[in-house]
Amino acid sequence: MYARLARHPVTHATLFAFYLAFGRLGVALESLNGSVAAVWPPSGFSLAAFMLFGRQIWPAIALGSFFVRFIQTGEILASVPIAIGDTITALAGAALVNRFAGGTSAFASPRNIFRFAAIVAFATTIGASINGGVDLWRDPRIWHDMLTLWLLAWLVRLSGTLVFAPFILLWAFDKPGWPHWTTLLESLVLFSLLVGVGLLVFAGLFPSDIKNYPLEFLCVPFFLWAAFRFGRREVASATAILSGIAVWGTLHGFGPFFRDTLNEALVLLQAYISVMSVMGLVLVASVGEHKQAEAQLHQLATTDPLTGLANYRRLLEVLRAEITRSGRTRRSFAVLFIDMNGLKRVNDRYGHLTGSRALCRVADALRQASRAIDTASRFGGDEFAIVLPETTFEGGERVLERVSEILALDTTTPKISVSGGVAVFPDDGESPTVLLRAADRKLYDAKARIATSRKDTGTRGRGGRTNVSGSLF
C-alpha cells in the first residue's frame, strides 16, 4: 500500500519534513542536556519509513539527517558523514528486519520481537560509531571519554528506534476501528492514570521533598493492563507517552534515574526505556498468541472437522441460548432436523471418500439456505440440524425446500437428496433434548411415508417433509 507511493515527490517531501521535525525535537532534548540527546526519535522514524516505503526513499532520509545536523552545527563536513551513517543504519536495520524478523509483522510474536530488538541493537552501532568518529575528529581531546560517548550515542539511537519504530509501524498497519464506548472510556482511564503515575514517578510531582524515589516499577501494571485489555497499538502508545515523561523529568533533575552526572542518568534512562519497550511488546504479543490459541481451541471444540459446521456441543449451546431468549421475548423459534438420503448406498457404490464429499455438499447447501442468524450444525453421521431464530413451522419447511432446491441444481455425481422434520419451541418441547427428539421423530415419520409411497417426487407429512433431488443410481 505504501510502497507504490515511494517514488512520488510529495512522499519524499513529507518524509523529509517529518524527519526534520523529529530531528529538531531530538536537538531540543540535546540542548537541555548540553552534550548528548536524551533520546533520538529520527532513528525510529527512519527505520519505520524504510520498512513502509522501501529503500527508494533514502534521499529524503539522508537530506533530513544532513539538514538536522547542519542547522545544529553549521558544519557541512561533519554533517555529511553523520547523515550517511544514519541512513545506512536505517537501511541495514530495515533490510535485516524484513529478512529475519518478519518485516512489518515483526511485532506479532515474541520470537520476532526479540529478533527485531537484536537487529536494532546491531544496526544502531553503525550510526553511533560514525557519530563518535566525527566527534573525535572535531575534538581529539574527548578520546579518554570516547567509550562513554559512544555508549550514549548508541543508546539514544537504540531507545529511539525501539520506542518510535513500533509506534509508527503499528499505527500504520493495524487499522483501528471505532471502539465501543466502554472500550473508549477504559482506554481514557488507562492513559490518564498512566500519565498521572508517570508524572508522580518521573516529573517531581511525588508528594515529598525527595523527588528521586525508585518508583519506576509502579508503571508496570499499566503495561499489563494495556496488554491484556487492549492490543499492540495501545502498548506502543503507552511506551511512547511514558518515555516522553521520563525523558523530560530526568533532564529536569527529577525521577529515579537522576544522578550526579547527567550522562550517567541518561544511560540509566535509555536502558529503562529500551527494556520497557521490548517488555511491553513481548507481553502483548504473548497475550495475543494465547488469545489466538484459545480461540482456535474453542473453534476445534465446537466445529465439526469434516463439514466445518457447528458440532453437537455447539448445537446444544445455541439451543439453550435460544430457549432463554425466547423465554424473554415470547417469540418462538424452529429446529430443522435434516437427514441425507442414501448415504450407505453412496459409500457402497462410490466409496467413503465420495460419501464424505456428499456430506460436505449437504453442509454447503445448509449454509446457502441459512440466514446469518441461523446456526447450521452436524448432529452426527448423516444427520444435520439448523436452529432458526424467530421462525415458525412454515418458515422451517421453506428452509428445507431451499436446501432441496440447491441440491437439485447441483450437477455433481452422485445426485443426493435430503429429508427433514421441523420442531417449534415451545409447542414441540421446552428443552434442547425434547426439541431435537421431536424434530427427529417428524423426520423419520416423513421418511417412513416416503418409503411406502410409489411417487419419486416426495410427499408431505404433518411436521415433516422429504425432498428428492434425483436418483442415486
HELIX and SHEET records of a PDB file:
HELIX    1   1 ALA A    3  LEU A    5  5                                   3    
HELIX    2   2 PRO A    9  ASN A   33  1                                  25    
HELIX    3   3 PRO A   41  PHE A   53  1                                  13    
HELIX    4   4 ARG A   55  ILE A   57  5                                   3    
HELIX    5   5 TRP A   58  THR A   73  1                                  16    
HELIX    6   6 ILE A   76  PHE A  100  1                                  25    
HELIX    7   7 GLY A  103  ALA A  108  5                                   6    
HELIX    8   8 PRO A  110  ARG A  138  1                                  29    
HELIX    9   9 PRO A  140  ASP A  145  5                                   6    
HELIX   10  10 MET A  146  PHE A  173  1                                  28    
HELIX   11  11 TRP A  181  PHE A  202  1                                  22    
HELIX   12  12 GLU A  216  CYS A  219  5                                   4    
HELIX   13  13 VAL A  220  ARG A  229  1                                  10    
HELIX   14  14 ARG A  232  LEU A  251  1                                  20    
HELIX   15  15 LEU A  262  THR A  302  1                                  41    
HELIX   16  16 TYR A  312  THR A  329  1                                  18    
HELIX   17  17 LEU A  343  TYR A  350  1                                   8    
HELIX   18  18 HIS A  352  ALA A  369  1                                  18    
HELIX   19  19 PHE A  393  LEU A  409  1                                  17    
HELIX   20  20 PRO A  432  THR A  452  1                                  21    
SHEET    1   A 6 THR A 375  GLY A 380  0                                        
SHEET    2   A 6 GLU A 383  LEU A 388 -1                                        
SHEET    3   A 6 PHE A 333  MET A 340 -1                                        
SHEET    4   A 6 VAL A 418  PHE A 425 -1                                        
SHEET    5   A 6 GLY A 464  ASN A 467 -1                                        
SHEET    6   A 6 ARG A 460  GLY A 461 -1                                        
END                                                                             
